[in-house]
Amino acid sequence: MQGDVKLTEAQKDEAALWHVKRAGGALTASQEQEFDAWLNADTGNRLAYDQMRVLWA
């Protein structure tokens, strides 16, 4: 459950960086793989990124 996930400052910072990179234009294939790996590595990463997208929508 998402409500049980406590995000770290590092996750929030990384999510912000990924959001900026993705909003800034096309990523290379390597960057896309790196993003996907980060996103899927931890439930908190995905939650942090989703929150960042909503914040900047």
Residue pairs with C-beta under 8 A, 6 or more apart in sequence:
2 43
2 47
5 43
5 44
5 47
6 44
7 44
7 47
7 48
7 51
8 44
11 42
11 44
11 45
11 48
12 48
12 51
12 52
14 38
14 45
14 48
15 45
15 48
15 49
15 51
15 52
16 52
18 35
18 38
18 39
18 49
18 52
19 49
19 52
19 53
19 56
21 27
21 31
21 35
22 35
23 56
27 35
38 45
39 45
39 46
39 49
40 46
